[in-house]
């Protein structure tokens, strides 16, 4: 059983006057923030504001790049060449680093978003392309991976520092990938269920799939999607349940 875990959330997903998520409230509970870089969501002003607020709350900054698909919120699968993927990620990480430094902080971790992440959880070669792009710029960054998927295989092959992630608000398939959002029960909205469910996974050191299968896993961090309407309640439930089990909730090293 892990005695310490990080709690992260995807945020910085507003765009101009359109507000997405509950960033300010979540930053009172989480310990790491995955901040959109302007491709699937976010813009320079939103990035600057979110990073400043995260630093004020002592929350670690993470780069959260996705497909260049604002309308689809990065959740539609795109086919890209290796060169296109590399350049897309180089661009977003560079912007993320610059905005973090302007805010007085540094990017600590790198985590793929949405369909890009899901595709890399199934395809090690694609994950390798993405992670090599990040490591060419910042080899010291922790790579946050969907644990027990092709993403984990890729970081191990590269010898990269990594953080194993599970999701508090998503259901799992028996191969440790996430259930497609189009299917019933894929997204968990009930805070009274989310906290105890995650506490059970941490106690067992395993992902518990939709079918009840246990997949032993290294659990370093737990994610919540900032755009889930119940995100604030879900985060509070998860943190309360973990701390009731004697698990310390703080940033990974």
Residue frames relative to the residue before (quaternion, step in Angstrom):
aa qw qx qy qz dx dy dz
X 1.0000 0.0000 0.0000 0.0000 0.00 0.00 0.00
X 0.4307 -0.6820 0.5265 0.2686 3.57 -0.93 0.89
X 0.2697 -0.7641 0.5645 0.1572 3.57 -1.03 0.77
X 0.7676 0.1952 -0.1189 0.5988 3.55 1.34 -0.12
X 0.0724 0.7832 -0.6160 0.0440 3.60 -0.96 0.85
X 0.4183 -0.6482 0.5808 0.2598 3.48 -1.38 0.45
X 0.1894 -0.7548 0.6148 0.1282 3.59 -1.17 0.56
X 0.0215 -0.8361 0.5470 -0.0369 3.58 -0.50 1.20
X 0.1042 -0.7794 0.6135 0.0731 3.55 -1.29 0.36
X 0.4385 -0.6497 0.5569 0.2746 3.54 -1.22 0.65
X 0.1472 0.8074 -0.5535 0.1413 3.58 -0.76 1.01
X 0.6406 0.4880 -0.4099 0.4282 3.55 -1.33 -0.05
X 0.4431 0.7437 -0.3973 0.3047 3.57 1.20 0.56
X 0.4294 0.6574 -0.4918 0.3762 3.59 1.22 0.32
X 0.1420 -0.7806 0.6037 0.0781 3.58 -1.27 0.32
X 0.8142 -0.0835 0.0161 0.5743 3.58 -0.46 1.19
X 0.8199 -0.2030 0.1481 0.5144 3.62 -0.76 -0.97
X 0.5849 0.5853 -0.3767 0.4164 3.60 1.27 -0.13
X 0.2099 -0.8095 0.5422 0.0812 3.57 -0.56 1.19
X 0.0272 -0.7843 0.6192 -0.0256 3.55 -0.90 1.01
X 0.8339 0.2453 -0.1718 0.4636 3.55 -0.91 0.91
X 0.4033 -0.6883 0.5625 0.2171 3.50 -1.45 0.05
X 0.0146 -0.8819 0.4710 0.0166 3.54 0.92 1.00
X 0.6802 0.5077 -0.3125 0.4264 3.60 0.75 -1.01
X 0.6786 0.4807 -0.2951 0.4704 3.59 0.93 -0.87
X 0.6576 0.5200 -0.3155 0.4445 3.60 0.94 -0.86
X 0.6441 0.5495 -0.3293 0.4180 3.58 1.02 -0.74
X 0.5773 0.5565 -0.3847 0.4571 3.59 1.27 -0.08
X 0.7519 0.4016 -0.1880 0.4878 3.58 1.24 -0.44
X 0.7194 0.4573 -0.2525 0.4579 3.58 0.94 -0.89
X 0.3677 -0.7317 0.5307 0.2186 3.57 -1.32 0.20
X 0.7679 0.1613 -0.1255 0.6071 3.61 1.28 -0.26
X 0.1859 -0.7889 0.5805 0.0786 3.57 -1.07 0.84
X 0.2218 -0.7456 0.6174 0.1166 3.56 -0.93 1.00
X 0.0963 -0.8638 0.4945 -0.0052 3.56 -0.16 1.31
X 0.4830 -0.6915 0.4710 0.2583 3.55 -0.75 1.18
X 0.3451 -0.7864 0.4964 0.1268 3.54 -1.08 0.86
X 0.6997 -0.5108 0.2683 0.4213 3.60 1.19 0.40
X 0.6163 0.5522 -0.3635 0.4279 3.61 1.20 -0.07
X 0.7717 0.2480 -0.1646 0.5621 3.61 0.73 -0.98
X 0.7733 -0.0614 0.0786 0.6261 3.56 1.25 -0.52
X 0.7003 0.4828 -0.3280 0.4110 3.55 -1.30 0.18
X 0.0532 -0.7532 0.6527 0.0616 3.53 -1.38 0.20
X 0.7332 -0.4369 0.2521 0.4560 3.65 -1.15 0.22
X 0.6650 0.4993 -0.3145 0.4578 3.59 0.95 -0.83
X 0.6536 0.5011 -0.3087 0.4759 3.57 0.98 -0.85
X 0.6307 0.5296 -0.3333 0.4589 3.60 0.98 -0.81
X 0.6711 0.5058 -0.3003 0.4511 3.58 0.86 -0.97
X 0.6776 0.4926 -0.2914 0.4617 3.57 0.89 -0.96
X 0.6817 0.4958 -0.2953 0.4497 3.59 0.86 -0.95
X 0.6639 0.5012 -0.3110 0.4598 3.58 0.94 -0.83
X 0.6427 0.5171 -0.3253 0.4623 3.59 0.96 -0.82
X 0.6689 0.4958 -0.2956 0.4684 3.58 0.96 -0.87
X 0.6333 0.5248 -0.3294 0.4638 3.59 1.01 -0.78
X 0.6671 0.4963 -0.3046 0.4647 3.59 0.89 -0.90
X 0.6188 0.5475 -0.3342 0.4534 3.59 1.04 -0.76
X 0.7300 0.4075 -0.2197 0.5028 3.57 1.11 -0.74
X 0.5070 -0.6741 0.4119 0.3447 3.60 1.25 0.11
X 0.4480 0.6899 -0.4390 0.3615 3.57 1.21 0.56
X 0.4781 -0.6954 0.4649 0.2680 3.59 -0.89 0.95
X 0.3822 -0.7416 0.5148 0.1973 3.56 -1.06 0.82
X 0.0310 -0.7949 0.6060 0.0038 3.55 -1.01 0.88
X 0.4162 -0.6708 0.5590 0.2537 3.54 -1.20 0.66
X 0.0622 -0.8164 0.5738 -0.0187 3.58 -0.76 1.09
X 0.0075 0.8481 -0.5287 0.0349 3.60 0.35 1.23
X 0.0467 -0.7965 0.6026 0.0180 3.54 -1.17 0.62
X 0.7136 -0.3995 0.3340 0.4686 3.55 -1.30 -0.15
X 0.5085 -0.6313 0.4953 0.3123 3.56 -1.22 0.60
X 0.4207 0.6943 -0.4376 0.3867 3.55 0.45 1.29
X 0.1167 -0.8369 0.5330 0.0432 3.56 0.43 1.24
X 0.6710 0.5165 -0.3132 0.4299 3.57 0.86 -0.94
X 0.7454 0.3756 -0.2105 0.5089 3.57 1.04 -0.75
X 0.3981 -0.7457 0.4483 0.2906 3.59 1.34 0.12
X 0.6396 -0.5702 0.3233 0.4016 3.58 1.10 0.67
X 0.5855 0.6070 -0.3585 0.4003 3.57 1.25 0.22
X 0.5819 0.5163 -0.3928 0.4904 3.58 1.28 0.34
X 0.4541 -0.7053 0.4795 0.2577 3.55 -0.90 0.95
X 0.0914 -0.7828 0.6153 0.0177 3.56 -0.95 0.98
X 0.3188 -0.7201 0.5811 0.2052 3.54 -1.13 0.67
X 0.0463 0.8052 -0.5835 0.0947 3.57 -0.66 1.16
X 0.5125 -0.6168 0.4935 0.3367 3.55 -1.20 0.51
X 0.6711 -0.4808 0.3703 0.4259 3.55 -1.28 0.27
X 0.6546 0.5142 -0.3146 0.4562 3.58 0.97 -0.84
X 0.6524 0.5118 -0.3143 0.4622 3.58 0.98 -0.84
X 0.6409 0.5182 -0.3197 0.4675 3.59 0.96 -0.85
X 0.6597 0.5189 -0.3039 0.4507 3.55 0.88 -0.98
X 0.6980 0.4673 -0.2833 0.4628 3.59 0.81 -0.95
X 0.6242 0.5478 -0.3353 0.4448 3.58 1.03 -0.77
X 0.7104 0.4436 -0.2571 0.4821 3.56 0.93 -0.89
X 0.5987 0.5528 -0.3564 0.4570 3.59 1.06 -0.69
X 0.6515 0.5312 -0.2983 0.4521 3.55 0.95 -0.95
X 0.7159 0.4603 -0.2652 0.4530 3.57 0.79 -1.00
X 0.6538 0.4983 -0.3264 0.4667 3.58 0.97 -0.77
X 0.6300 0.5361 -0.3372 0.4494 3.57 1.00 -0.77
X 0.6554 0.5012 -0.3076 0.4739 3.57 0.96 -0.86
X 0.6472 0.5336 -0.3099 0.4476 3.54 0.98 -0.91
X 0.6599 0.5026 -0.3073 0.4663 3.59 0.92 -0.88
X 0.6669 0.5107 -0.3098 0.4456 3.57 0.89 -0.90
X 0.6769 0.4872 -0.2960 0.4656 3.58 0.91 -0.90
X 0.6291 0.5301 -0.3372 0.4578 3.58 1.04 -0.73
X 0.6772 0.4901 -0.2982 0.4608 3.58 0.89 -0.89
X 0.6240 0.5332 -0.3351 0.4627 3.57 1.07 -0.72
X 0.6829 0.4703 -0.2718 0.4885 3.57 1.16 -0.65
X 0.5705 -0.6149 0.3706 0.3989 3.59 1.28 -0.14
X 0.6798 0.4556 -0.2982 0.4913 3.58 1.20 0.39
X 0.3532 -0.6978 0.5707 0.2503 3.54 -1.33 -0.31
X 0.4949 -0.6174 0.5157 0.3285 3.55 -1.20 0.55
X 0.2326 -0.8024 0.5416 0.0931 3.57 -0.81 1.08
X 0.8262 0.0683 -0.0054 0.5592 3.58 1.02 -0.68
X 0.3016 -0.7359 0.5929 0.1264 3.52 -1.37 0.43
X 0.0786 0.8102 -0.5713 0.1051 3.58 -0.70 1.09
X 0.3962 -0.7298 0.5116 0.2207 3.56 -0.75 1.05
X 0.3477 -0.7597 0.5239 0.1657 3.55 -1.14 0.74
X 0.9118 0.1046 -0.0061 0.3970 3.50 -1.40 0.44
X 0.8490 -0.0643 0.0734 0.5192 3.55 -0.92 -0.99
X 0.5962 0.5588 -0.3614 0.4491 3.58 1.08 -0.66
X 0.6642 0.4917 -0.2910 0.4822 3.58 0.95 -0.87
X 0.6647 0.5099 -0.3138 0.4469 3.57 0.88 -0.91
X 0.6502 0.5091 -0.3192 0.4649 3.58 0.96 -0.83
X 0.6844 0.4734 -0.2844 0.4760 3.59 1.00 -0.80
X 0.5948 0.5485 -0.3739 0.4533 3.60 1.18 -0.35
X 0.7065 0.4306 -0.2376 0.5089 3.56 1.29 -0.41
X 0.7843 0.2899 -0.0932 0.5406 3.57 1.19 -0.66
X 0.3121 -0.7923 0.4953 0.1718 3.57 -0.20 1.29
X 0.6389 0.5397 -0.3415 0.4288 3.61 0.95 -0.79
X 0.6459 0.5003 -0.3143 0.4835 3.57 1.03 -0.76
X 0.6335 0.5245 -0.3235 0.4679 3.58 1.00 -0.81
X 0.6317 0.5369 -0.3288 0.4523 3.59 0.99 -0.81
X 0.6299 0.5275 -0.3338 0.4621 3.59 0.96 -0.82
X 0.6848 0.4944 -0.2829 0.4546 3.58 0.86 -0.98
X 0.7181 0.4532 -0.2646 0.4571 3.58 0.82 -0.95
X 0.5989 0.5393 -0.3596 0.4703 3.58 1.12 -0.58
X 0.6139 0.5494 -0.3435 0.4508 3.58 1.04 -0.76
X 0.6814 0.4781 -0.2872 0.4740 3.58 0.91 -0.90
X 0.6979 0.4861 -0.2797 0.4454 3.57 0.88 -0.92
X 0.5664 0.5866 -0.3910 0.4269 3.59 1.17 -0.41
X 0.7147 0.4087 -0.2289 0.5195 3.56 1.19 -0.59
X 0.8223 0.0294 0.0700 0.5640 3.56 0.83 -1.05
X 0.1188 -0.8488 0.5119 0.0586 3.61 0.34 1.22
X 0.6270 0.5650 -0.3352 0.4187 3.58 1.21 -0.40
X 0.5153 0.6675 -0.4185 0.3374 3.60 1.20 -0.35
X 0.4117 -0.6479 0.5769 0.2792 3.53 -1.15 0.69
X 0.2423 -0.7528 0.5947 0.1447 3.57 -0.92 0.91
X 0.2612 -0.7685 0.5696 0.1292 3.55 -0.68 1.15
X 0.0508 -0.8424 0.5358 -0.0266 3.58 -0.51 1.17
X 0.5014 -0.5679 0.5484 0.3540 3.52 -1.31 0.48
X 0.3691 -0.7951 0.4384 0.1985 3.52 -0.19 1.34
X 0.8378 0.1762 -0.1816 0.4838 3.55 -1.20 0.82
X 0.5750 0.5232 -0.4108 0.4763 3.59 1.11 0.73
X 0.7431 -0.3730 0.3022 0.4662 3.56 -1.33 -0.18
X 0.5491 0.5940 -0.4037 0.4274 3.60 1.16 -0.42
X 0.6663 0.4902 -0.3009 0.4745 3.58 0.92 -0.87
X 0.6147 0.5391 -0.3444 0.4615 3.59 1.01 -0.76
X 0.6636 0.5242 -0.3026 0.4396 3.58 0.96 -0.87
X 0.6923 0.4620 -0.3067 0.4617 3.62 0.80 -0.89
X 0.6256 0.5258 -0.3444 0.4621 3.57 1.06 -0.64
X 0.6375 0.5199 -0.3292 0.4636 3.58 1.00 -0.77
X 0.7053 0.4553 -0.2582 0.4781 3.58 1.03 -0.78
X 0.3698 -0.7254 0.4936 0.3058 3.58 1.20 -0.43
X 0.3737 0.7533 -0.4607 0.2840 3.56 1.19 0.55
X 0.5152 -0.5995 0.4925 0.3641 3.60 -1.15 0.51
X 0.0114 0.8377 -0.5428 0.0595 3.58 -0.76 0.99
X 0.2590 -0.7289 0.6202 0.1301 3.50 -1.37 0.45
X 0.3137 -0.7694 0.5310 0.1665 3.59 -0.74 1.06
X 0.1259 -0.8338 0.5375 0.0014 3.55 -0.67 1.17
X 0.0594 -0.7371 0.6694 0.0710 3.52 -1.23 0.67
X 0.4120 -0.7268 0.5056 0.2151 3.57 -1.26 0.46
X 0.3868 -0.7331 0.5197 0.2072 3.52 -0.97 0.95
X 0.7882 0.3442 -0.1486 0.4881 3.56 1.10 -0.68
X 0.6707 0.4488 -0.3042 0.5062 3.58 1.23 0.41
X 0.4024 -0.6879 0.5533 0.2424 3.55 -1.20 0.68
X 0.3489 -0.7617 0.5249 0.1505 3.55 -1.21 0.67
X 0.3954 -0.6480 0.5977 0.2580 3.50 -1.30 0.61
X 0.6518 -0.5512 0.3602 0.3763 3.57 -1.26 0.29
X 0.6580 0.4586 -0.3296 0.4981 3.62 1.26 -0.03
X 0.5800 -0.6269 0.3299 0.4023 3.59 1.33 0.39
X 0.5150 0.5823 -0.4530 0.4365 3.60 1.22 0.26
X 0.5742 -0.6109 0.4278 0.3377 3.55 -1.27 0.38
X 0.5226 -0.6111 0.4920 0.3336 3.56 -1.09 0.72
X 0.5534 -0.6296 0.4364 0.3270 3.57 -0.91 0.93
X 0.5379 -0.6630 0.4241 0.3019 3.58 -0.89 0.97
X 0.6153 0.5661 -0.3484 0.4238 3.59 1.17 -0.46
X 0.6585 0.5263 -0.3028 0.4447 3.60 1.24 -0.35
X 0.6010 -0.5766 0.4061 0.3761 3.60 -1.10 0.61
X 0.8287 0.2443 -0.1845 0.4685 3.56 -1.06 0.81
X 0.4216 0.7315 -0.4549 0.2833 3.60 1.26 0.06
X 0.7617 0.2637 -0.1374 0.5757 3.56 1.07 -0.82
X 0.2806 -0.7683 0.5587 0.1369 3.56 -0.85 1.04
X 0.1350 -0.8234 0.5505 0.0270 3.58 -0.66 1.14
X 0.6364 0.5651 -0.3164 0.4190 3.59 1.20 -0.49
X 0.3341 -0.7765 0.5036 0.1782 3.58 -0.36 1.26
X 0.6311 0.5433 -0.3480 0.4306 3.60 1.05 -0.66
X 0.6739 0.4552 -0.2865 0.5066 3.57 1.24 -0.42
X 0.6412 0.5895 -0.3279 0.3659 3.58 0.94 -0.91
X 0.6837 0.5077 -0.3026 0.4281 3.59 0.81 -0.96
X 0.7017 0.4473 -0.2799 0.4787 3.62 0.72 -0.98
X 0.6111 0.5547 -0.3483 0.4444 3.62 1.06 -0.70
X 0.6898 0.4578 -0.2813 0.4852 3.58 0.89 -0.90
X 0.6184 0.5384 -0.3505 0.4527 3.59 0.98 -0.75
X 0.6360 0.5230 -0.3192 0.4691 3.58 1.05 -0.78
X 0.6436 0.5153 -0.3263 0.4624 3.60 0.95 -0.80
X 0.6695 0.4931 -0.3016 0.4665 3.57 0.92 -0.89
X 0.6265 0.5330 -0.3358 0.4590 3.60 0.99 -0.79
X 0.7463 0.4080 -0.2108 0.4817 3.56 0.91 -0.95
X 0.3268 -0.7459 0.5120 0.2734 3.57 1.22 -0.39
X 0.6448 0.4959 -0.2986 0.4992 3.55 1.05 0.82
X 0.4543 -0.6043 0.5761 0.3108 3.51 -1.32 0.52
X 0.1815 -0.7469 0.6277 0.1232 3.58 -1.02 0.81
X 0.2843 -0.8037 0.5038 0.1393 3.55 -0.45 1.23
X 0.7163 -0.4394 0.3257 0.4333 3.53 -1.34 0.14
X 0.6940 0.4642 -0.2705 0.4793 3.59 1.11 -0.65
X 0.5837 -0.5866 0.3722 0.4204 3.58 1.27 -0.21
X 0.4438 0.6915 -0.4527 0.3464 3.59 1.27 -0.01
X 0.2865 -0.7345 0.5921 0.1671 3.57 -1.14 0.73
X 0.0669 -0.7767 0.6260 0.0213 3.59 -0.84 0.99
X 0.3685 -0.7402 0.5095 0.2381 3.64 -0.33 1.16
X 0.0723 0.8173 -0.5587 0.1211 3.57 -0.79 1.02
X 0.4280 -0.6371 0.5722 0.2891 3.53 -1.27 0.53
X 0.0853 -0.8164 0.5712 0.0011 3.58 -0.49 1.20
X 0.0427 -0.8204 0.5694 -0.0296 3.56 -0.38 1.30
X 0.8097 0.0563 0.0170 0.5839 3.56 1.08 -0.71
X 0.2380 -0.7584 0.5976 0.1054 3.54 -1.21 0.67
X 0.2209 -0.8201 0.5220 0.0781 3.57 -0.78 1.07
X 0.0905 -0.7274 0.6755 0.0801 3.48 -1.35 0.61
X 0.3905 -0.6974 0.5431 0.2573 3.57 -1.05 0.72
X 0.4410 -0.7355 0.4541 0.2416 3.55 -0.67 1.12
X 0.6697 0.5079 -0.3086 0.4453 3.61 1.15 -0.49
X 0.4732 0.6374 -0.4630 0.3943 3.61 1.25 -0.03
X 0.5168 -0.6793 0.4052 0.3275 3.65 -0.66 1.00
X 0.7412 0.4049 -0.2166 0.4897 3.59 1.04 -0.77
X 0.2549 0.8384 -0.4661 0.1218 3.61 1.29 0.19
X 0.6659 0.5091 -0.3176 0.4434 3.59 0.88 -0.89
X 0.6775 0.4751 -0.2903 0.4807 3.59 0.92 -0.88
X 0.6239 0.5363 -0.3349 0.4594 3.58 1.04 -0.75
X 0.6607 0.5125 -0.3054 0.4555 3.58 0.91 -0.92
X 0.6576 0.5065 -0.3081 0.4648 3.57 0.94 -0.88
X 0.6485 0.5226 -0.3137 0.4559 3.58 0.97 -0.86
X 0.6625 0.5033 -0.3074 0.4618 3.57 0.92 -0.92
X 0.6853 0.4834 -0.3010 0.4541 3.58 0.80 -0.95
X 0.6530 0.5167 -0.3133 0.4566 3.59 0.92 -0.88
X 0.6710 0.5062 -0.2962 0.4536 3.59 0.92 -0.91
X 0.6578 0.5035 -0.3088 0.4673 3.57 0.98 -0.83
X 0.6882 0.4808 -0.2885 0.4604 3.57 0.84 -0.95
X 0.6010 0.5480 -0.3562 0.4600 3.60 1.13 -0.59
X 0.6792 0.4571 -0.2709 0.5064 3.59 1.23 -0.52
X 0.5571 -0.6289 0.3805 0.3864 3.58 1.27 0.07
X 0.4728 0.6558 -0.4488 0.3807 3.58 1.24 0.41
X 0.3446 -0.7377 0.5476 0.1927 3.58 -0.81 1.03
X 0.2019 -0.7740 0.5915 0.1013 3.57 -0.85 0.99
X 0.3315 0.7209 -0.5454 0.2703 3.56 -0.41 1.27
X 0.7086 -0.4753 0.3198 0.4119 3.52 -1.31 0.38
X 0.4739 -0.6180 0.5382 0.3223 3.55 -1.20 0.59
X 0.5374 -0.6255 0.4579 0.3320 3.58 -1.20 0.53
